[in-house]
Amino acid sequence: RSVKQAAGEALGPAARIAHIIPCCLILPGTLSGNPLAMVAGIKTLEILDRPGAYEQLDQRTGKLINGILDAAREAGHTICGGHISGMFGFFFCEGPIMNFEQASEKADTAKFARFHRAMLEEGVYLAPSQFEAGFVGLQHSEEDIDATIAAAKRAFARI
């Protein structure tokens, strides 16, 4: 089966795709149309179609962000954040944060920079800006989540 056939099967009939992608839209980019990227995308869709995949993703992401928020508060830091499915974010300020304007006005970016550096020292790589989202994947195990929360506790104690 060719990548083109697999993409057609994964994405569906052209009439349905027309609702997603306008007829004249060109999507340039490093991986646009790359056969390896197409196969990876199709495989991802197959994995996400497995029963319980989204529930597992939501549970693990919730455990991670709640663990980070709890660890920060236990160490005396003001923080707010949340998640949806596998995406999470947090800000060093009182919440809730509802938009970028609020985040840019309230968030303590200097504290985030110190936390980011402390997490790197713990071996955990987070996005380098608190204005970016973090992501949990299905390959992240419960042990990975627990280790990240433990690293966050140590990092919060140092900043």
HUNORJO-V240639 format. One record per residue. N is the residue number from 0. D_FIRST is the distance of its C-alpha to the first C-alpha in Angstrom with 1 decimal. Layout:
BEGIN
N:D_FIRST, N:D_FIRST
END
This chain:
BEGIN
0:0.0, 1:3.8, 2:6.7, 3:8.2, 4:6.3, 5:6.7, 6:10.2, 7:11.0, 8:10.5, 9:12.5, 10:15.1, 11:15.6, 12:17.3, 13:18.8, 14:22.2, 15:21.8, 16:20.6, 17:23.7, 18:25.9, 19:24.5, 20:24.1, 21:26.8, 22:25.8, 23:27.3, 24:26.6, 25:25.3, 26:24.1, 27:25.0, 28:24.8, 29:23.9, 30:20.4, 31:19.7, 32:16.2, 33:15.9, 34:12.3, 35:13.9, 36:15.8, 37:12.9, 38:11.1, 39:14.7, 40:15.5, 41:12.7, 42:13.9, 43:17.4, 44:17.0, 45:15.8, 46:18.8, 47:21.1, 48:20.2, 49:21.7, 50:25.3, 51:28.0, 52:26.0, 53:28.0, 54:31.2, 55:30.8, 56:30.1, 57:33.2, 58:35.3, 59:34.7, 60:35.1, 61:38.3, 62:39.7, 63:39.1, 64:40.7, 65:43.5, 66:44.2, 67:44.4, 68:46.7, 69:48.9, 70:49.2, 71:50.3, 72:52.8, 73:54.2, 74:54.9, 75:56.6, 76:54.1, 77:53.5, 78:49.9, 79:47.7, 80:44.0, 81:41.3, 82:37.6, 83:35.0, 84:32.0, 85:30.9, 86:33.0, 87:36.6, 88:39.5, 89:43.2, 90:46.3, 91:49.6, 92:51.8, 93:53.0, 94:50.5, 95:48.9, 96:47.1, 97:45.7, 98:44.6, 99:44.5, 100:48.1, 101:49.4, 102:47.4, 103:48.6, 104:52.1, 105:52.4, 106:50.0, 107:51.6, 108:49.3, 109:51.6, 110:51.3, 111:47.5, 112:47.6, 113:49.8, 114:47.5, 115:44.4, 116:46.3, 117:47.5, 118:44.0, 119:42.8, 120:45.7, 121:44.4, 122:41.0, 123:39.3, 124:37.6, 125:37.9, 126:37.3, 127:40.4, 128:41.6, 129:42.5, 130:41.2, 131:37.6, 132:35.7, 133:34.7, 134:31.6, 135:31.1, 136:27.7, 137:26.6, 138:26.9, 139:30.6, 140:32.5, 141:35.9, 142:37.4, 143:36.0, 144:37.4, 145:40.8, 146:40.9, 147:40.4, 148:43.1, 149:45.4, 150:44.8, 151:45.6, 152:48.8, 153:49.9, 154:49.0, 155:50.9, 156:53.9, 157:54.0, 158:53.7
END
